Amino acid sequence: MAARGEVKGREGRGRILQQGRLVRGLTQHLLAERLETDQKYIWGLESGKNTFVLERIFAIIRETGIRMYMEVDDGADEPRDDSLDEPRG
């Protein structure tokens, strides 16, 4: 399964990040563990929470006429990075 979409702001970003996580069979909690953050951070990104850095990036994208696309696929053709499964110390 592949999904591709233009990301114009935080809501679109959140939806595509959530779809990518779900396609990989990850919970917010597991993804947060792998990224050494907390589940609340993942929830915030997926729900479109405003972050200063990302909002500035999207403002630049809008002002310069750039289009940003994100794509989700099942990763079946890509080697898996098992280093993400190693416990963090």
GROMACS elastic network, one bead per residue, 0.5 to 0.9 nm:
[ bonds ]
;  ai    aj funct       b0    kb
    1    23     6  0.81493   500
    1    72     6  0.79551   500
    1    73     6  0.56246   500
    1    74     6  0.57462   500
    2    71     6  0.70502   500
    2    72     6  0.53748   500
    2    74     6  0.66504   500
    3    16     6  0.83360   500
    3    19     6  0.84402   500
    3    20     6  0.88271   500
    3    70     6  0.83190   500
    3    71     6  0.55453   500
    3    72     6  0.50213   500
    3    73     6  0.64071   500
    4    16     6  0.82463   500
    4    69     6  0.68759   500
    4    70     6  0.57673   500
    4    72     6  0.62926   500
    4    73     6  0.86125   500
    5    12     6  0.82532   500
    5    16     6  0.77687   500
    5    68     6  0.85241   500
    5    69     6  0.54972   500
    5    70     6  0.57952   500
    5    71     6  0.65723   500
    6    12     6  0.76649   500
    6    13     6  0.88929   500
    6    67     6  0.69182   500
    6    68     6  0.57414   500
    6    70     6  0.65467   500
    6    71     6  0.89127   500
    7    10     6  0.78593   500
    7    11     6  0.82508   500
    7    12     6  0.51260   500
    7    13     6  0.57559   500
    7    16     6  0.82816   500
    7    67     6  0.75614   500
    7    68     6  0.55938   500
    7    69     6  0.55634   500
    7    70     6  0.67959   500
    8    11     6  0.80928   500
    8    12     6  0.63711   500
    8    13     6  0.76741   500
    8    58     6  0.70251   500
    8    61     6  0.83463   500
    8    62     6  0.78513   500
    8    67     6  0.75810   500
    8    68     6  0.71651   500
    8    69     6  0.86316   500
    9    12     6  0.56550   500
    9    13     6  0.62347   500
    9    14     6  0.87235   500
    9    48     6  0.83283   500
    9    54     6  0.86558   500
    9    55     6  0.76723   500
    9    58     6  0.61644   500
    9    59     6  0.87826   500
   10    14     6  0.60351   500
   10    15     6  0.86695   500
   10    45     6  0.78879   500
   10    46     6  0.84950   500
   10    47     6  0.82126   500
   10    49     6  0.70527   500
   10    50     6  0.70349   500
   10    51     6  0.87250   500
   10    54     6  0.78063   500
   10    55     6  0.75465   500
   10    58     6  0.82213   500
   11    14     6  0.51050   500
   11    15     6  0.63341   500
   11    16     6  0.88278   500
   11    45     6  0.88441   500
   11    46     6  0.77576   500
   11    47     6  0.68786   500
   11    49     6  0.82116   500
   12    15     6  0.51639   500
   12    16     6  0.63006   500
   12    17     6  0.85407   500
   12    46     6  0.89549   500
   12    48     6  0.77744   500
   13    16     6  0.54308   500
   13    17     6  0.61211   500
   13    18     6  0.85628   500
   13    45     6  0.77706   500
   13    46     6  0.72578   500
   13    47     6  0.89308   500
   13    48     6  0.71026   500
   13    70     6  0.81770   500
   14    17     6  0.51755   500
   14    18     6  0.60827   500
   14    19     6  0.86001   500
   14    43     6  0.88434   500
   14    44     6  0.83256   500
   14    45     6  0.55804   500
   14    47     6  0.55689   500
   14    48     6  0.51867   500
   14    49     6  0.83850   500
   15    18     6  0.51503   500
   15    19     6  0.61859   500
   15    20     6  0.86648   500
   15    46     6  0.61216   500
   15    47     6  0.76430   500
   15    48     6  0.81648   500
   16    20     6  0.61316   500
   16    21     6  0.86029   500
   16    46     6  0.80773   500
   16    70     6  0.70455   500
   16    71     6  0.76447   500
   16    72     6  0.73044   500
   17    20     6  0.51416   500
   17    21     6  0.62682   500
   17    22     6  0.86825   500
   17    45     6  0.78083   500
   17    46     6  0.61509   500
   17    70     6  0.87718   500
   17    72     6  0.84172   500
   18    21     6  0.51167   500
   18    22     6  0.61581   500
   18    23     6  0.85824   500
   18    28     6  0.87860   500
   18    42     6  0.89294   500
   18    43     6  0.89007   500
   18    45     6  0.86915   500
   18    46     6  0.56514   500
   18    47     6  0.87143   500
   19    22     6  0.50809   500
   19    23     6  0.60083   500
   19    24     6  0.85606   500
   19    72     6  0.71850   500
   20    23     6  0.52094   500
   20    24     6  0.63416   500
   20    25     6  0.87360   500
   20    26     6  0.88497   500
   20    71     6  0.82868   500
   20    72     6  0.53700   500
   20    73     6  0.73973   500
   20    74     6  0.83061   500
   21    24     6  0.52684   500
   21    25     6  0.63688   500
   21    26     6  0.53566   500
   21    27     6  0.71716   500
   21    28     6  0.77257   500
   21    31     6  0.76431   500
   22    26     6  0.57552   500
   22    27     6  0.73039   500
   23    26     6  0.76967   500
   23    72     6  0.78746   500
   23    73     6  0.74918   500
   23    74     6  0.61800   500
   24    73     6  0.87788   500
   24    74     6  0.66949   500
   24    75     6  0.81586   500
   26    29     6  0.79870   500
   26    30     6  0.60663   500
   26    31     6  0.61101   500
   27    30     6  0.52298   500
   27    31     6  0.62096   500
   27    32     6  0.84715   500
   27    39     6  0.89759   500
   28    31     6  0.52163   500
   28    32     6  0.60355   500
   28    33     6  0.86295   500
   28    38     6  0.86144   500
   28    39     6  0.55729   500
   28    40     6  0.83695   500
   28    42     6  0.61040   500
   28    43     6  0.68896   500
   29    32     6  0.50937   500
   29    33     6  0.62526   500
   29    34     6  0.87532   500
   29    38     6  0.70948   500
   29    40     6  0.85863   500
   29    42     6  0.80946   500
   30    33     6  0.50530   500
   30    34     6  0.62691   500
   30    35     6  0.86724   500
   30    39     6  0.81027   500
   31    34     6  0.50953   500
   31    35     6  0.62273   500
   31    36     6  0.85045   500
   31    37     6  0.85217   500
   31    38     6  0.87217   500
   31    39     6  0.77814   500
   31    42     6  0.77099   500
   32    35     6  0.50973   500
   32    36     6  0.59119   500
   32    38     6  0.50557   500
   32    39     6  0.52616   500
   32    40     6  0.84410   500
   32    41     6  0.76623   500
   32    42     6  0.64141   500
   33    37     6  0.61201   500
   33    38     6  0.68286   500
   33    39     6  0.79439   500
   33    87     6  0.88873   500
   33    88     6  0.85348   500
   34    37     6  0.78152   500
   34    84     6  0.58081   500
   34    85     6  0.70032   500
   34    86     6  0.84456   500
   34    87     6  0.83122   500
   34    88     6  0.82064   500
   35    38     6  0.83739   500
   35    84     6  0.81077   500
   36    88     6  0.77606   500
   37    40     6  0.84825   500
   37    41     6  0.69086   500
   37    42     6  0.81030   500
   38    41     6  0.55941   500
   38    42     6  0.69824   500
   38    43     6  0.89888   500
   39    42     6  0.51971   500
   39    43     6  0.61477   500
   39    44     6  0.85667   500
   40    44     6  0.60519   500
   40    45     6  0.87125   500
   41    44     6  0.50534   500
   41    45     6  0.63636   500
   41    46     6  0.87177   500
   42    45     6  0.52380   500
   42    46     6  0.62277   500
   42    47     6  0.85442   500
   43    46     6  0.51677   500
   43    47     6  0.59653   500
   43    48     6  0.85987   500
   43    49     6  0.84668   500
   44    47     6  0.51590   500
   44    48     6  0.62470   500
   44    50     6  0.82203   500
   45    48     6  0.53643   500
   45    49     6  0.56680   500
   45    50     6  0.81655   500
   45    51     6  0.85200   500
   46    49     6  0.75286   500
   48    51     6  0.87674   500
   50    53     6  0.89262   500
   50    54     6  0.76503   500
   50    55     6  0.68266   500
   51    54     6  0.55217   500
   51    55     6  0.60488   500
   51    56     6  0.86248   500
   52    55     6  0.52128   500
   52    56     6  0.62053   500
   52    57     6  0.87031   500
   53    56     6  0.52383   500
   53    57     6  0.63324   500
   53    58     6  0.87989   500
   54    58     6  0.61884   500
   54    59     6  0.85467   500
   55    58     6  0.50958   500
   55    59     6  0.61170   500
   55    60     6  0.86585   500
   56    60     6  0.62562   500
   56    61     6  0.86132   500
   57    60     6  0.51510   500
   57    61     6  0.62122   500
   57    62     6  0.87154   500
   58    62     6  0.61465   500
   58    63     6  0.85817   500
   59    62     6  0.51558   500
   59    63     6  0.61307   500
   59    64     6  0.85693   500
   60    63     6  0.51423   500
   60    64     6  0.60404   500
   60    65     6  0.84407   500
   60    66     6  0.82457   500
   61    64     6  0.53941   500
   61    65     6  0.60539   500
   61    67     6  0.67949   500
   61    68     6  0.77799   500
   62    65     6  0.53794   500
   62    66     6  0.64617   500
   62    67     6  0.78958   500
   63    66     6  0.78779   500
   72    75     6  0.84216   500
   73    76     6  0.80530   500
   74    77     6  0.82337   500
   74    78     6  0.89501   500
   75    78     6  0.52174   500
   75    79     6  0.78648   500
   75    80     6  0.80293   500
   76    79     6  0.78857   500
   76    80     6  0.87892   500
   79    82     6  0.89928   500
   80    83     6  0.88028   500
   81    84     6  0.62418   500
   81    85     6  0.81691   500
   82    85     6  0.54035   500
   82    86     6  0.72294   500
   83    86     6  0.54667   500
   83    87     6  0.88843   500
   84    87     6  0.80644   500
   85    88     6  0.88638   500
